[in-house]
Amino acid sequence: MQNERQQPNESWNYWAYTLEGAFFITSSAFWEPGTIIPSFLSGLTTSQVLIGLGPALKSAGWMMPQLLVAGLLDQNSKLKPVVVGAAVLARGAFVLLPLLVLSQLPPATKVWAFLLLYTLFCFAEGVTAVPWTEMLGRAIAPRRRGRLLGNMQSVAGISALAAGVVVRMLLGSERLVYPANYAALFAAGAVLLVGSGAMMYAVREPAVGEPSVAVAAAAAVAPAGDQPSIRRRPQLLASLRRVPYLVRNNPLFGNLLLARVVAAAPSLALPFYVLYGRDALGLSPVWIGNSVTAQMLGAVVGGLIWARVSVRWGYQPLIRASCIAGLLIPVWTLLSSVAARSLVLASLAPYLFLMTYVTIGLYFTSVWVGFTNYLLEIVPSGERPMYIGILSTVAGPLAFLAAPGGLLVAGAGYLFTFALSAAGSVVALWLAWRLPPEASASAAKPAASAAAASSDLT
């Protein structure tokens, strides 16, 4: 277990991180990838693939750049300039969205322009992921991270519940009709995103620590008189060539990686629940706002639960909980479909459908808190950026499962797609159950071996 001593500026950074995440998560209630984005795009196009791309870009953009970014960072890297620079680019792209939505461009042009700006926003956010997480690892002691992330989710969830009420009012308004209501939503989200960027700027980056394993390995094999400086930044290609060694040297990480990949099974269907509620259950646009509120409620409840579970039992139970939640997401929608076909239970169908979104909130909070912190505990501290990048970059493309999911919806229907998503979560749960508690895994985690690392570089 890592040292629990108080880090410099820890109290300041604890609240800066909490508020930054709260601003960002509250903002996402106004452009929620699984409800607001598909609903907006469905007003411009009937293509299920394009509708599925909207929310897929959020997850893929967040995860896919991380390995490349990690390859350019080491334990001596200053992280805050990377985070702030990428955040400025992301927010610059997002603030243009309300203007685009109100423009008079043809629908097809507007769809592609929207997806282009949204892609830039998502991938710029993805650039921040590794340095943001590594800076968190440096700034906050291990057993305080779970509480911080859980409290961040709870604070954000409470404010996002209020945001959900605003979403419901805007989407149900008779005066502010499509697309002006969506422009108002994106504008509110942009303001909160600027707030999150300001709080990230306020974080006081801890002093640089010991030299990284990559630099130490290079120094060990370099000829005398040609020793690299410990301040030298790692070469990207050399760092990428070390990936197979890092995975082989830590079998537990390989198991975690596999569980995380399969735990992405809900991505197959996430954009299509809101469309199913509208098309098959006959729910009005107001229920989109209700769905956002339900998801934020799940995030609030999840944040409260996961923070306490992580402190008492660690992060392994959270990984299992994320897989159970992933399984229950389509189950609730399937139950709502059954209820809608029954004269006796038909009135329950909308509320069973809302449980889908409560569970989505539980799913995302448990995935984030569980997998992230379990990873931080089982890998050497000097290698955290690379391991974070590997995990996210491998899992990232699976966000595009929504694209083939759209083809499945078009060809086989909603319910088959939802059932396939549930089957994937069953497999993920089996894999997650095989992961040991991180306390025992941390004690046995591999030491950074310069000789072994160098053998993989040659």
Residue pairs with C-beta under 8 A, 6 or more apart in sequence:
1 142
1 377
1 439
1 442
1 443
2 141
2 142
2 377
2 381
2 442
3 141
4 141
4 142
4 143
5 141
6 141
7 13
7 138
7 139
7 140
7 141
7 206
8 204
8 206
8 207
9 139
9 204
9 206
10 139
10 140
10 141
10 144
12 204
13 139
13 140
13 203
13 204
14 140
14 144
14 148
16 199
16 200
16 202
16 203
16 204
17 136
17 139
17 140
17 148
17 152
17 199
17 203
18 148
18 151
18 152
18 155
19 155
19 199
20 196
20 199
20 200
20 202
20 203
21 149
21 152
21 153
21 156
21 196
22 152
22 155
22 156
22 159
23 156
23 192
23 193
23 195
23 196
23 199
24 156
24 192
24 193
24 196
25 152
25 153
25 156
25 157
25 160
25 299
26 156
26 159
26 160
26 163
26 192
27 188
27 189
27 190
27 191
27 192
27 193
27 195
27 196
28 160
28 189
29 160
29 163
29 164
29 167
29 189
29 292
29 296
30 36
30 163
30 166
30 167
30 185
30 186
30 188
30 189
30 192
31 37
31 97
31 185
31 186
31 189
32 292
32 295
33 54
33 55
33 57
33 58
33 59
33 270
33 271
34 55
34 270
34 271
34 273
34 274
34 295
34 360
35 274
35 288
35 291
35 292
35 295
35 357
36 167
36 182
36 185
36 288
36 292
37 54
37 55
37 58
37 118
37 271
38 51
38 52
38 54
38 55
38 271
38 272
38 274
38 275
39 274
39 275
39 278
39 285
39 288
40 54
40 101
40 114
40 179
40 182
41 50
41 51
41 54
41 111
41 114
42 51
42 275
43 178
43 179
43 182
44 107
44 108
44 110
44 111
44 114
45 51
45 107
45 108
45 111
47 406
48 272
48 406
48 407
48 409
48 410
49 403
49 406
49 407
50 111
50 115
50 406
51 271
51 272
51 275
51 406
52 271
52 272
52 402
52 403
52 405
52 406
53 115
53 400
53 402
53 403
54 115
54 118
54 271
55 270
55 271
55 399
55 402
56 267
56 271
56 399
56 400
56 401
56 402
56 403
57 115
57 118
57 119
57 122
57 399
58 122
58 399
59 264
59 267
59 396
59 398
59 399
60 122
60 396
60 397
60 399
60 400
61 119
61 121
61 122
61 123
61 124
61 125
61 126
62 122
62 125
62 126
62 129
62 392
62 396
63 126
63 129
63 392
63 393
63 395
63 396
63 399
64 123
64 126
64 392
64 393
64 396
64 397
65 123
65 126
65 127
65 129
65 393
66 126
66 129
66 130
66 388
66 389
66 391
66 392
66 393
66 396
67 240
67 243
67 386
67 389
67 390
67 392
67 393
68 236
68 389
68 393
69 82
69 126
69 127
69 129
69 130
69 131
69 385
69 389
70 130
70 239
70 385
70 386
70 388
70 389
70 390
71 234
71 236
71 237
71 239
71 240
71 386
71 389
72 233
72 234
72 236
72 239
73 79
73 82
73 130
73 131
73 134
73 233
73 234
73 385
74 211
74 212
74 214
74 215
74 233
74 234
74 382
74 385
75 208
75 209
75 210
75 211
75 212
75 215
75 381
75 382
76 208
76 209
76 211
76 212
76 215
76 230
76 231
76 233
77 131
77 208
77 233
78 205
78 208
79 131
79 132
79 134
79 135
79 138
79 205
80 131
80 135
80 203
80 205
82 127
82 128
82 131
83 128
83 131
83 132
83 135
83 200
84 197
84 200
84 201
86 124
86 125
86 127
86 128
87 124
87 125
87 128
87 196
87 197
87 200
88 197
89 120
89 124
90 120
90 121
90 122
90 124
90 125
90 128
90 193
91 121
91 190
91 193
91 194
91 197
93 117
93 118
93 120
93 121
93 124
94 117
94 121
94 186
94 189
94 190
94 193
95 190
95 193
95 194
96 117
97 114
97 117
97 118
97 186
97 190
98 183
98 184
98 186
98 187
98 190
100 110
100 113
100 114
100 117
101 110
101 114
101 179
101 182
101 183
101 186
102 179
102 180
102 183
103 110
105 113
126 392
126 396
128 200
129 388
129 392
130 385
130 388
130 389
130 392
131 385
132 200
133 372
133 376
133 384
133 388
134 384
134 385
134 388
135 203
135 205
135 206
136 145
136 148
137 145
137 376
137 381
137 384
138 205
138 206
138 209
139 203
139 204
139 205
139 206
140 148
142 373
142 376
142 377
143 311
145 373
145 376
146 306
146 307
146 310
146 311
146 315
146 369
146 373
147 307
147 310
147 311
149 303
149 306
149 307
149 368
149 369
149 372
149 373
150 303
150 304
150 305
150 306
150 307
150 308
150 310
150 365
150 369
151 303
151 307
152 303
153 299
153 300
153 302
153 303
153 306
153 307
153 365
153 368
153 369
154 299
154 300
154 303
154 304
154 307
155 303
156 299
156 303
157 296
157 297
157 299
157 300
157 301
157 302
157 303
157 361
158 300
160 292
160 296
160 299
160 300
161 293
161 296
161 297
161 300
163 188
163 292
163 296
164 289
164 290
164 292
164 293
164 294
164 295
164 296
165 289
165 293
166 188
167 185
167 288
167 289
167 292
167 293
168 286
168 288
168 289
168 290
168 292
168 293
169 289
170 176
170 181
170 184
170 185
170 289
171 181
171 285
171 286
171 288
171 289
172 284
172 285
172 286
172 289
173 181
176 184
209 381
209 382
210 382
211 230
211 382
212 234
212 382
212 383
213 380
213 382
213 383
213 448
213 450
213 453
214 234
214 238
214 239
214 242
214 386
214 453
215 228
215 230
215 232
215 234
216 448
216 450
217 450
217 451
217 453
217 454
217 457
218 228
218 232
218 238
218 454
219 227
219 228
219 230
219 450
220 450
220 451
220 454
221 450
221 454
221 457
221 458
222 228
238 457
239 386
241 456
241 457
242 386
242 453
242 456
242 457
243 386
243 390
244 456
245 452
245 453
245 455
245 456
246 253
246 383
246 386
246 387
246 390
247 253
247 254
247 257
247 390
248 254
249 446
249 449
249 452
250 378
250 379
250 387
250 445
250 446
252 378
252 435
252 436
252 441
252 445
253 375
253 378
253 379
253 387
253 390
253 391
255 431
255 434
255 435
256 319
256 371
256 374
256 375
256 378
256 391
256 435
257 390
257 391
257 394
258 431
259 319
259 323
259 428
259 431
259 432
259 435
260 371
260 391
260 394
260 395
261 394
261 395
261 398
262 424
262 427
262 428
262 431
263 319
263 322
263 323
263 326
263 367
263 371
263 425
263 428
263 432
264 395
264 398
264 399
264 401
265 326
265 401
265 421
265 422
265 423
265 424
265 425
265 427
265 428
266 326
266 329
266 330
266 360
266 363
266 421
266 424
266 425
267 398
267 399
267 400
267 401
267 402
267 405
268 401
268 402
268 404
268 405
268 408
268 417
268 420
268 421
268 424
269 329
269 330
269 402
269 405
269 417
269 418
269 420
269 421
270 329
270 360
270 402
271 402
271 405
271 406
272 402
272 405
272 406
272 409
272 414
272 417
273 291
273 329
273 333
273 353
273 356
273 357
273 418
274 288
274 291
275 414
276 333
276 414
276 418
277 283
277 287
277 291
277 350
277 353
278 285
278 287
278 288
279 414
280 337
280 340
280 414
281 336
281 337
281 340
281 349
281 350
281 353
283 350
283 353
287 350
287 353
287 354
290 354
291 353
291 354
291 356
291 357
292 357
294 354
294 355
294 356
294 357
294 358
294 361
295 357
295 358
295 360
295 361
296 361
297 358
297 361
298 357
298 358
298 359
298 360
298 361
298 362
298 363
298 365
299 361
299 362
299 364
299 365
300 361
301 358
301 361
301 362
302 361
302 362
302 364
302 365
302 366
303 365
306 318
306 321
306 365
306 366
306 369
306 370
307 369
309 317
309 318
309 321
310 318
310 369
310 370
310 373
313 437
314 374
314 377
314 437
314 438
314 439
315 369
315 370
315 371
315 373
315 374
315 377
315 438
316 370
316 374
316 435
316 436
316 437
316 438
317 370
318 366
318 369
318 370
318 373
318 374
319 366
319 370
319 371
319 374
319 432
319 435
320 429
320 432
320 433
321 362
321 366
321 370
322 363
322 366
322 367
322 370
322 371
322 432
323 425
323 428
323 429
323 431
323 432
324 425
324 429
325 359
325 360
325 362
325 363
325 366
326 363
326 421
326 424
326 425
326 428
327 422
327 425
327 426
327 429
328 359
329 356
329 359
329 360
329 363
329 421
329 422
329 425
330 356
330 418
330 419
330 421
330 422
331 422
332 352
332 353
332 355
332 356
332 359
333 352
333 353
333 356
333 418
334 415
334 418
334 419
334 422
335 352
336 348
336 349
336 350
336 352
336 353
336 355
336 356
337 349
337 415
338 345
339 345
339 346
339 348
339 349
339 352
340 346
340 349
371 391
372 388
373 438
374 435
374 438
375 384
375 387
375 388
375 391
376 384
377 438
377 439
377 441
377 442
378 438
378 441
378 442
378 445
379 387
379 445
380 445
380 446
380 447
380 448
382 448
383 448
405 417
405 421
408 416
408 417
408 420
409 417
435 441
